[in-house]
Amino acid sequence: MTKLRILIADDEPLARARVRALLGAEPTAEIVGECGNGPDTVEAIERERPDIVFLDVQMPGCDGMQVVGELPPDDRPAIVFVTAHDRFAVDAFGVHAIDYLLKPFDKERFQAALKRASDHVHARRAGDLGARLETLLADAAPAARKPDRLAFKTEGRVVFLKPEEIVWVEAADNYVLLHVADGSRLMLRETMASLEQRLGSTDFVRVNRSAIVRLEQVKELQPTFHGDYTVVLRSGPRLPLSRSQRGQLDKFTANGP
């Protein structure tokens, strides 16, 4: 298993030692550096390219918020802010921090933050791998034709599926559950938004916040109260069509059974 590369940034040596000791008990963690001020942190992130940064908000040179502002939004590590002041919490999540640790924190709270950051990193790695594999498939396919297979990383393996083998997709906490035509299910570390983009809007449709369906798998649209609808799939599942997705009704009419 590839270890998580972690950088510790805090101007207090005791605070760095605390995080270092907690990470020492994590077999999947590798500390790639420690910094005591903002400019050194920016330089270390650019040089070491860590997966996760435990970042103090208040540091000399430039503070943690400024450090994040120096990083390209699409290529930032997972940021876990560490501070003694809860007034920075809103700003922390405003820059899309993964978590916010308020000093003093215990082992359990630290482990929860590390797991959240780890899940984020793994989901991003899975998405990047899938994108690379699909690029290879697209390059091998004739020009102007989409690849006829999609790559999904699940449980340490990569599974290739034709789009028509996918029946529907549902959100499952921090995962996505792929329902396949043969009755199997694949658990993916991927977001619904990224998967929706990969599947495309021609053959698949988002019916609500937690479900994407293949149009040809839709058996019925059943009206319910107040003008709402239930989407019934050929394999049996019944999924509510959210009001925000009512604009998709024309897709069902045009591509329905």
C-alpha positions in Angstrom: 0.0 0.0 0.0 1.3 3.5 -0.9 1.9 5.5 2.2 0.4 8.9 2.8 3.0 11.6 2.5 2.4 14.1 5.4 3.9 17.5 6.1 3.6 19.1 9.6 3.6 22.9 9.8 3.5 24.7 13.1 5.7 27.3 14.7 5.5 25.6 18.1 8.0 22.7 18.5 5.8 20.9 21.1 2.8 21.1 18.8 4.8 19.5 15.9 6.1 16.8 18.3 2.5 16.0 19.3 1.4 15.5 15.7 4.6 13.6 14.9 4.0 11.2 17.8 0.4 10.5 16.8 1.5 9.9 13.2 4.2 7.5 14.5 1.4 5.1 15.4 0.0 5.1 11.9 1.6 2.5 9.6 0.2 4.2 6.5 1.7 7.6 7.3 5.1 8.9 6.2 6.3 12.3 7.5 8.1 14.1 4.7 9.0 17.3 6.5 8.3 19.8 9.3 8.1 23.5 9.0 7.9 26.4 11.5 6.8 29.3 9.4 4.6 30.1 6.4 7.2 30.7 3.6 9.1 27.4 4.4 5.7 25.6 4.4 4.9 26.8 0.9 8.4 25.8 -0.3 8.2 22.4 1.3 4.7 21.7 -0.2 6.0 22.6 -3.7 9.1 20.5 -3.2 7.8 17.4 -1.3 4.3 17.4 -2.8 2.7 15.9 0.3 -0.7 14.2 0.3 -1.8 15.8 3.6 -0.6 18.9 5.5 -1.4 19.5 9.2 -1.2 23.2 9.1 -1.2 25.7 11.9 -3.3 28.8 11.2 -1.0 31.4 13.0 2.7 31.2 11.9 5.4 33.7 11.3 6.0 35.0 7.7 2.6 34.2 6.5 -0.3 32.5 8.2 -2.0 29.2 7.3 -4.7 30.9 5.2 -2.0 32.7 3.2 -0.1 29.4 2.7 -3.2 27.8 1.1 -3.7 30.9 -1.0 -0.2 30.4 -2.5 -1.1 26.9 -3.7 -2.9 26.2 -7.0 -6.5 25.2 -6.2 -6.5 22.1 -8.4 -3.2 20.8 -7.0 -3.5 21.3 -3.3 -2.8 18.6 -0.7 -5.5 17.8 1.8 -5.3 20.5 4.4 -6.1 19.9 8.1 -5.9 23.1 10.0 -4.5 22.9 13.6 -5.0 25.9 15.9 -5.8 27.0 19.4 -8.5 29.5 18.3 -11.9 28.4 17.0 -12.6 31.8 15.4 -10.7 30.6 12.4 -13.0 27.7 11.7 -15.2 29.5 9.1 -12.2 30.8 7.2 -10.7 27.3 7.2 -13.7 25.7 5.6 -14.0 28.6 3.3 -10.7 27.5 1.7 -11.9 23.9 1.5 -10.0 22.5 4.4 -10.7 18.8 5.0 -10.9 19.3 8.8 -10.1 21.6 11.6 -8.4 20.5 14.8 -8.8 22.7 17.9 -5.9 22.5 20.4 -5.7 20.6 22.6 -7.1 17.6 20.8 -7.1 13.9 21.8 -5.9 10.8 19.9 -9.4 9.9 18.8 -10.1 13.3 17.3 -6.8 13.3 15.5 -7.4 9.9 14.0 -10.9 11.1 12.8 -9.2 14.0 11.0 -6.5 11.8 9.5 -9.1 9.3 8.2 -11.1 12.1 6.7 -8.1 13.4 4.9 -7.0 9.9 3.9 -10.4 9.2 2.4 -10.1 12.4 0.4 -6.7 11.5 -0.9 -7.7 8.0 -1.9 -10.8 9.2 -3.7 -8.7 11.7 -5.6 -6.1 9.0 -6.5 -8.8 6.7 -7.7 -10.3 9.4 -9.9 -6.9 10.3 -11.3 -6.1 6.6 -12.1 -9.5 6.2 -13.8 -8.9 9.3 -15.8 -5.5 8.1 -16.9 -6.7 4.7 -17.9 -9.6 6.1 -19.8 -7.2 8.4 -21.7 -5.2 5.4 -22.7 -8.4 3.7 -23.9 -9.5 6.8 -25.8 -6.1 7.1 -27.5 -6.3 3.4 -28.6 -9.8 3.9 -30.0 -10.5 5.3 -33.5 -10.6 9.1 -33.8 -13.9 10.9 -32.9 -15.2 7.8 -31.0 -15.6 7.6 -27.2 -13.8 4.7 -25.4 -16.2 1.8 -25.1 -15.0 0.9 -21.6 -14.6 2.8 -18.4 -12.1 2.0 -15.6 -13.0 1.8 -12.0 -10.6 1.2 -9.1 -12.2 -0.9 -6.3 -10.8 -3.0 -3.5 -7.2 -2.8 -4.8 -8.1 -3.8 -8.4 -9.2 -2.1 -11.6 -12.4 -3.2 -13.2 -13.3 -2.3 -16.8 -17.0 -1.9 -17.7 -18.9 -1.0 -20.8 -21.3 1.8 -20.1 -24.3 -0.4 -21.0 -23.2 -2.8 -18.1 -24.0 -0.1 -15.6 -27.6 0.0 -14.4 -27.5 2.8 -11.8 -25.3 4.5 -9.3 -26.0 5.5 -5.7 -24.2 7.6 -3.1 -23.1 5.7 0.0 -21.7 8.1 2.6 -18.1 8.8 1.4 -18.3 6.2 -1.3 -20.3 5.5 -4.5 -22.0 2.2 -5.2 -22.1 1.0 -8.8 -24.9 -1.4 -9.6 -23.9 -3.7 -12.5 -26.2 -5.6 -14.9 -24.9 -9.0 -13.7 -26.2 -8.2 -10.2 -22.8 -7.3 -8.7 -22.0 -4.1 -7.0 -18.7 -2.1 -6.9 -17.8 0.2 -4.0 -15.8 3.2 -5.3 -13.9 6.0 -3.6 -15.3 8.6 -5.9 -17.8 11.5 -5.8 -21.1 11.5 -7.5 -20.2 14.7 -9.4 -17.0 13.2 -10.8 -18.7 10.0 -11.8 -21.6 11.9 -13.4 -19.1 13.7 -15.5 -17.3 10.4 -16.5 -20.6 8.7 -17.5 -21.8 11.7 -19.6 -25.3 13.0 -20.0 -26.3 11.2 -23.2 -27.1 7.8 -21.7 -27.2 8.6 -18.0 -29.3 11.0 -16.0 -29.0 12.3 -12.4 -32.5 11.7 -10.8 -31.7 13.0 -7.4 -28.8 14.0 -5.2 -27.9 10.3 -4.5 -28.7 8.5 -7.7 -27.7 8.3 -11.4 -29.5 5.9 -13.7 -28.9 4.6 -17.2 -31.9 5.9 -19.3 -32.5 2.6 -21.1 -32.9 0.9 -17.6 -35.9 3.1 -16.8 -39.2 1.1 -16.9 -41.7 3.7 -15.6 -42.2 7.2 -14.4 -44.9 7.0 -11.7 -46.6 10.3 -10.6 -46.9 10.8 -6.8 -48.3 13.6 -4.7 -47.8 17.3 -5.5 -46.6 16.6 -9.1 -43.6 14.6 -8.0 -42.4 11.4 -9.8 -40.9 8.0 -8.9 -38.4 6.5 -11.3 -38.9 2.7 -11.6 -36.0 0.7 -13.0 -36.3 -2.6 -14.9 -34.4 -4.4 -12.1 -36.9 -3.2 -9.5 -35.4 -0.2 -7.6 -37.7 2.8 -7.1 -36.0 6.2 -7.0 -37.5 9.6 -6.3 -37.1 12.2 -9.0 -36.1 15.3 -7.2 -37.7 18.6 -8.0 -34.4 20.1 -9.0 -34.1 17.4 -11.7 -37.6 17.8 -13.2 -35.9 19.4 -16.2 -34.7 15.9 -17.1 -38.2 14.6 -17.9 -37.7 15.3 -21.6 -34.8 12.8 -21.6 -37.0 10.1 -20.3 -39.6 10.8 -23.0 -37.0 10.9 -25.8 -35.1 7.8 -24.7 -37.6 5.9 -22.7 -38.6 2.2 -23.3 
